[in-house]
Amino acid sequence: DTAVSQTPKYLVTQMGNDKSIKCEQNLGHDTMYWYKQDSKKFLKIMFSYNNKELIINETVPNRFSPKSPDKAHLNLHINSLELGDSAVYFCASSQAFKGFGDYNEQFFGPGTRLTVL
Amino acid sequence: AQSVAQPEDQVNVAEGNPLTVKCTYSVSGNPYLFWYVQYPNRGLQFLLKYITGDNLVKGSYGFEAEFNKSQTSFHLKKPSALVSDSALYFCAVRDQGRGSTLGRLYFGRGTQLTVWP
């Protein structure tokens, strides 16, 4: 059973298009995250949702919009894709609450490799 | 500001030899420290963490790490390397969330470990 799953695994699209990446976790965690890994493998937090509430919103262009329909799902929608958006996007989850549980490890999905042409 | 440094981009070691992957950190307050491993085209997998207590932490696959507060280090070690240990290793530090916020996980730039037969 996959703990954190993402779809699609690969996404190739043209500049200017809109695309979505879906993430689901079956671990019963309260908090989910989106990370971006660039071509040099650097990982940076983008967003975090705690029980459907946006908790962390890093300096990310507003073309990126996360949506959490329930605490097991966190989707990432990207409008007007640009070349610089090409990266691997990782979803993660952990059992953490506001101000508590930061010591719990995060479980990562397999990643979505986005290529913008 | 919170940060993590992994001073070596690459570590090469012969199978059977001990390995060390270095990590130093900077964080305000008490740190939560983590090691993750990333195999090619895969998501990150949790290896071990330091929260409090014993400075020597044991984790998955025979790895361990030593927390050194005075040197602000958290080096990853294994007494006898295996070829299958070859992967990208990330050190991460999490600051502690307060009130309505969650702590963020800050990653180092990763160290590529290669174990040759």
Interface residues (C-beta under 8 A of the other chain):
Chain A: V4 T31 K40 K41 F42 L43 K44 I45 S48 N50 I55 I56 F90 A92 A96 K98 G99 F100 D102 Y103 E105 Q106 F107 F108 G109 P110 G111
Chain B: Y32 F34 Y36 Q38 N41 R42 G43 L44 Q45 F46 K49 I51 L88 F90 R94 D95 Q96 G97 R98 G99 S100 T101 L102 G103 R104 L105 F107 R109 G110
